[in-house]
Amino acid sequence: MTPRRRRSAGGGRRAQRNEAARLTEQLLEAGFNKKQVGEILGRNPSLVSQFFTKNKGASMVDALRAVVQEVQAGGPRDLASLKALAAAHVQPRLTKAGGRARVRGRTRVRAEKTVTDRRGRPVLGPDGQPVKAWSSSLAKAGKQHIASGASRLVPVVEDAARFGGKIAFTVRARKGSFTHDAGRRADSPGVRRNVVQRRDGTEERAYADNRGGPGSGEEGFDGREFKAMVDAAGGDVTAAVQKWLVDNDRITPGTPIVGLEIRAWMPDGPVS
């Protein structure tokens, strides 16, 4: 009888897991299940299983990385907020001809949740339908849209101001333009988790995402104060963010921002 081959000491399948599976495993270890990960990505949970069994999920890596960073930084853990965050990072589906499918063209997401009473039952409105309340918003602007004023970012800021929410943002700019290197806590506590290096020489840094833990930093900017900052910049969200970065010694004056993502969410507990 031929003896069985022993597995190599390299870790077997775990060592061969792709990036999507590795990131998903971090979410599973953080308390999420595959069904929830699928919901966050806007996909069937069976696809999540195929990250591990069929080496799929390459198009989901950016979205998974953004969600993992948000969770590790102590940001919002509700599925609506994480789904809104992931939606801006999911790579678009392609047609058979190789073109971009229209179904994934969204750059702005707004989420609501059902209002419940103390017993967890849905609150019904006069029309007999469950009452919905704003829970999160997200918008993303690239270089071209930023040059035209980045108007799609404004509704996110307005949502946060109107409902007393919080705001965080991610900035993309030339790597050498940031005044603090990626290893310093002076830029943003936990910055190693909140920095994404790009192949084109740019870098993404997230601000006000850190929540909980030693030296966790800001738990989101106050929505009303952030809107006042935007209003002072003539309604230009990018200009307001750029001014904040310069005033707080985060970036070199005159540095162009080539990518900006604004996230807003309703914090837990009563809002003053």
Stockholm file with secondary structure:
# STOCKHOLM 1.0

chainA/1-272         MTPRRRRSAGGGRRAQRNEAARLTEQLLEAGFNKKQVGEILGRNPSLVSQFFTKNKGASMVDALRAVVQEVQAGGPRDLASLKALAAAHVQPRLTKAGGRARVRGRTRVRAEKTVTDRRGRPVLGPDGQPVKAWSSSLAKAGKQHIASGASRLVPVVEDAARFGGKIAFTVRARKGSFTHDAGRRADSPGVRRNVVQRRDGTEERAYADNRGGPGSGEEGFDGREFKAMVDAAGGDVTAAVQKWLVDNDRITPGTPIVGLEIRAWMPDGPVS
#=GR chainA/1-272 SS CCCCCCCCTTCTHHHHCCHHHHHHHHHHHTTCCHHHHHHHHTSCHHHHHHHHHSCCCGGGHHHHHHHHHHHHTTCCCSHHHHHHHHHTTSCCCBCTTSCBCGGGCCCEEEEEEECBCTTSCBCBCTTSSBCEEEEEEEEEEEHHHHHTTCGGGHHHHHHHHHHTCEEEEEEEEEGGGBSSCTTCTTTSTTTTTSEEECTTSEEEEEESCCCSSTTCCCSCEEHHHHHHHHHHTTTCHHHHHHHHHHHTTSBCTTCCCCEEEEEEECCSSCCC
#=GC SS_cons         CCCCCCCCTTCTHHHHCCHHHHHHHHHHHTTCCHHHHHHHHTSCHHHHHHHHHSCCCGGGHHHHHHHHHHHHTTCCCSHHHHHHHHHTTSCCCBCTTSCBCGGGCCCEEEEEEECBCTTSCBCBCTTSSBCEEEEEEEEEEEHHHHHTTCGGGHHHHHHHHHHTCEEEEEEEEEGGGBSSCTTCTTTSTTTTTSEEECTTSEEEEEESCCCSSTTCCCSCEEHHHHHHHHHHTTTCHHHHHHHHHHHTTSBCTTCCCCEEEEEEECCSSCCC
//
